[in-house]
Amino acid sequence: MMLKKSAMNRYLYVCVVSALFFVLSNALYVDQIGKYDWTKNLIGKVELVAFDSSVSISKNVFVATDKNVVASISAKNGNINWRRTLAFNDGKIKSLNHVRDGIVSVTEAGVARVFEASSGVTKWDVNLAASKTEEEFLVHQVAVLEQSYTEGNLLVVLTNTEIITASLSKHHPKVKSVAFDQDISGAEYNKLLIDSQSSQILHFQLELRRGISVTVYDAKQLEIISQANVQNDWLATLDTVAVLEGNQLLYSCNEPESEMLYLVDFTSGKVLNSVRLELFDIESVASIVSVSNKDVTTHGPNVLLLHGQGKVSHIKVDDGDVKIGWKKELKSLREVVTKQLGSEEYSFFTSIDNQDVTITAMSVKTGLTDDSLTIRYQLPANTGEISSIHINMFLKRTTPIGFRALLTTTADTVLLVAHPNRLAWQRDESLASISSANMLDLPLSDGDAGIEAEFEEAERTSVPDMFAKRVKAQASQVVSFFKQMAKELDEGTLFKHKTRDPLIQVEGLTRDPFSLHKMIVVVTKAGSLFGIDSLNGEVVWRYYSSLLTDRDIHLYVQRTTAHFPHPPQALILGLDPQQQLNPVLLELNPITGEVEDKTDVLGGIKSAIMQATLLPNPDSSHLRPLLLLDTDLNVHLIPKTAETESVLKQLNLYLYDINSLTGLIRSFSIKSSNVAKPTWSVTVPNTHRIIQFGGKPSGEKIDSLGRPLADRSVLFKYLNPNVVAVLSESLEQNVDRCSLMLFLIDAVTGQMIHSIVHKRSQGPVHLVHSENWLLYSYRNAKLRRIEVSALEMYEGKTQFNSTSFSSFHVRPNPPTILQQAYIFPYGISSIGVSKTEKGITSRQILFGLKKGSLFGIPRKLFDPRRSLHPNEKHREEGIMPYSPEVPVPPELFLSYNLTLEQIDGIYCAPSALESTSLVFTTGLDLFFTRTQPSKMFDVLKEDFDHMFIGAVLIGLFIAALVTRRLSQVKQLNKSWR
């Protein structure tokens, strides 16, 4: 009997869940892809670059980024050909090379991979540190020894403990290694070179106050061929050391009394020649530049000495003699790179003067150049300063060589420029590291703005004047309407959609009736600000400030576009995480991108800023002042006026501060405009550290104060806007001893509302906090799975105060806490929740999955009142039976078949349609879409048969006329009887 009842419950659960998804599913048709959503694929900050060496002119650029991405970019237009994301557990990508076998990447942890250059398919991968721990293994440098096709190329890796080789041509590469007697120092004191002609590996190690140790290995057997020590006690860097042909080493001594150039045979350590620098009229050498290739067979007898302010001297070694060639002096010299291709050897000099970049190619042998070998390019505004330059040199018919330059900037912008000053393409890769985003309504059209202006002037204008203005405004609108119709008739676009979105038929950056068209303002970790058009993902404006680099950047929208004629306004606050640099404050128009530096307003702040928040009440110009609290508990207002100070005095304001490092949680009371007073503090146990916290969104719309029960009573929600959720993780990471602790604290009084311990659980933790519920995810370490815990707070069946809420009111009973956990089948990288204008529509929980998808599921599935054995009351209330596994139907994937890499943020905004919420997802990819958790109930569907309903209405109208006429005739005939 019990088995039959259990089977019936399971059957009931399947039916209810299927019906729920059938009703709430928001599936997408194929022809709708790209109408309501868009995707922008990114790669991250470019750190390593390799050009295709198999052809004369590289058609593709291969890059490795800080997001552990290996990608191929078209050199023609900058589009991504393919992209592969590597696991962060493998360590940062240390090396990237293009060889005939494909693209070779090696990470710091020793994971080597070979990708097919055309498609990005992984040919093979191998863990070079399989038998070692991460603490004792670290990759310093990598080189590829090119050999014959039968032997196959050889990957050579220099680590802190050994030299490792791996054959590239084999599907299962054979790995060899030779260990050092002791761990070597950092990469800056070591240089790894190879000799493809002699099949040798060269290791140069700088030992301070002892000299340079040179070890030559046989590449096939990894046996030591020779070992020598170049004695000197002054050399402090390998920048002034160059390896030349014929086993020769050239280095400089910059000691004040003995500035010399030494030529040494590095196989024996014997000094072949020494020359005083003063004979060449050269002062202290900053660096020696030779061919930027790790194969010494390409190193000729020529080097360049960089000295003084932009001075370059050519040195040639001829049969043991050190001779000087040509000399040059270049202004604003930034970087020198020497490239060798065939018999041609050229040096590329980069000079930067403000935003003007000049790259000159000069023959190393002759020192000659001309305009055909010079690129002069002016960096676009707000792209930052040049951080690295990568040269692609190729042979040409008209001139000896040609070249292109790949530039990366401090704003994470990537540009490819060619002769004479042509920009091939540009990519804004700082969008891959967005720290915060906000979606704002666009401004009104001119006609709507005129109507708004009438209401603004209503109190100061007489009725006849208002009537005259209204007639004039509407006449102007009629004229504008017919002009627009005439224009569309001429262009043939009258009966076509103005945009690709059928619900947005207003062109330009103008608010549409449904408020679906937004301006997305994003702030990046690189210090850039962007205004993105939500309709197509295009960048409308950008701004970059070096003052914002390496700071915690916060965006505060003080005034939106809803208050015409006042322009929208936002503040950008940049704080130093170490609290050593002064804060930066910028005033921004989020629609136009106009920025004004307001840092001087912060001149009166002597201590570090601890907290910043917008006041809930605006001033007479609809501007919400920004309140700053420093570590000395002084209060500062921006802007500081008599009106804003009076706004603050009218408020009974409390701020809370959570220090994740110390575990201290405290609150402050602000009852005057000068100073804050501490009210309470609490510290998490010293065995834990705070990893996540979150309060409720300010100004949140709540549709209902309770939920109806089966007995016709109401279970009232505990709607405390001051509740803060704090999650801490144990320092102990052992599976049996790790734990998570959740605290629900009233930020005003410090009252502990609820606390719970999740044993054998650990982070990462993601949470969303809204209304009377909290939802957070964590990892169950014992069972090795992701779990989602849902928590709801209720006052009970009697509401304590139905008009207002105060944390100081003494309640007869504490709130009732209901909590339940669920098993989630995928890894979670971010959690969000949908928002609508009135809060009437059912909420949808949005999950950013580690597998690269955006998944939306009704919050109803996380109802903690779901029972394992439901009764009639549960069924009447529409509560589904409890099942621990969260179902993942494919129709609820908002990203359908797209792959969104490394999702780290989900931002939602309401539209004027109550059914629709706008969703913006950040990460390595940007994705924008909209969702209807309760389906679109306030707009007719696209497939609605307008022709049929029109024909029906016309038919009814005609029938009404005919019937009326017949009725009149009948009545007339009746009257004549």
Sequence and secondary structure as in RCSB ss.txt:
>XXXX:A:sequence
MMLKKSAMNRYLYVCVVSALFFVLSNALYVDQIGKYDWTKNLIGKVELVAFDSSVSISKNVFVATDKNVVASISA
KNGNINWRRTLAFNDGKIKSLNHVRDGIVSVTEAGVARVFEASSGVTKWDVNLAASKTEEEFLVHQVAVLEQSYT
EGNLLVVLTNTEIITASLSKHHPKVKSVAFDQDISGAEYNKLLIDSQSSQILHFQLELRRGISVTVYDAKQLEII
SQANVQNDWLATLDTVAVLEGNQLLYSCNEPESEMLYLVDFTSGKVLNSVRLELFDIESVASIVSVSNKDVTTHG
PNVLLLHGQGKVSHIKVDDGDVKIGWKKELKSLREVVTKQLGSEEYSFFTSIDNQDVTITAMSVKTGLTDDSLTI
RYQLPANTGEISSIHINMFLKRTTPIGFRALLTTTADTVLLVAHPNRLAWQRDESLASISSANMLDLPLSDGDAG
IEAEFEEAERTSVPDMFAKRVKAQASQVVSFFKQMAKELDEGTLFKHKTRDPLIQVEGLTRDPFSLHKMIVVVTK
AGSLFGIDSLNGEVVWRYYSSLLTDRDIHLYVQRTTAHFPHPPQALILGLDPQQQLNPVLLELNPITGEVEDKTD
VLGGIKSAIMQATLLPNPDSSHLRPLLLLDTDLNVHLIPKTAETESVLKQLNLYLYDINSLTGLIRSFSIKSSNV
AKPTWSVTVPNTHRIIQFGGKPSGEKIDSLGRPLADRSVLFKYLNPNVVAVLSESLEQNVDRCSLMLFLIDAVTG
QMIHSIVHKRSQGPVHLVHSENWLLYSYRNAKLRRIEVSALEMYEGKTQFNSTSFSSFHVRPNPPTILQQAYIFP
YGISSIGVSKTEKGITSRQILFGLKKGSLFGIPRKLFDPRRSLHPNEKHREEGIMPYSPEVPVPPELFLSYNLTL
EQIDGIYCAPSALESTSLVFTTGLDLFFTRTQPSKMFDVLKEDFDHMFIGAVLIGLFIAALVTRRLSQVKQLNKS
WR
>XXXX:A:secstr
 HHHHHHHHHHHHHHHHHHHHHHH     GGGTTTS EEEE   SEEEEEE  SSSS SEEEEEETTSEEEEEET
TT  EEEEEE  GGG  EEEEEEETTEEEEEETT EEEEE TTT  EEEEEETTTTS GGG  EEEEEEE   TT
T  EEEEEESSEEEEEESSSSS  EEEEE SS    GGGEEEEEETTTTEEEEEEEETTTEEEEEEEETTT  EE
EEEEEE S    GGGEEEETTTEEEEEEEETTEEEEEEEETTTTEEEEEEEGGGGT   EEEEE BS SBGGG  
SEEEEEETTTEEEEEEEETTEEEEEEEEE TTEEEEEEEEETTEEEEEEEEEETTEEEEEEEETTT    GGGEE
EEE  TTS  EEEEEEEEEE SSSSEEEEEEEEETT EEEEEETTTEEEEEEEGGGGGEEEEEEEE    HHHHH
HHHHHHTGGGS HHHHHHHHHHHHHHHHHHHHHHHHHHHHHT TTS SSSSTT    SS   TT   EEEEEEET
TSEEEEEETTT  EEEEEE GGGTTSEEEEEEEE TTSTTS  EEEEEEE TTS S  EEEEE TTT  EEE GG
GGGG  S EEEEEE SS  TTS   EEEEETT BEEEES  HHHHHHHHT  EEEEEEETTTTEEEEEEE SSSB
 EEEEEEE  TTEEEEEEE   TT   S SEEE TTS EEEE   TTEEEEEEEES   TTT EEEEEEEETTT 
 EEEEEEEETEEEEEEEEEETTEEEEEEEETTTTEEEEEEEEEEEESS S SS   TTS  SS  EEEEEEEEES
S EEEEEE   SSS S  EEEEEETTS EEEEEGGGG TT  SS  HHHHHHT     SB    GGGBTTTT   
TT  EEEEEE SSTT EEEEEESSEEEEEEE TT   SS  TT  HHHHHHHHHHHHHHHHHHHHHHHHHHHHHH
H 
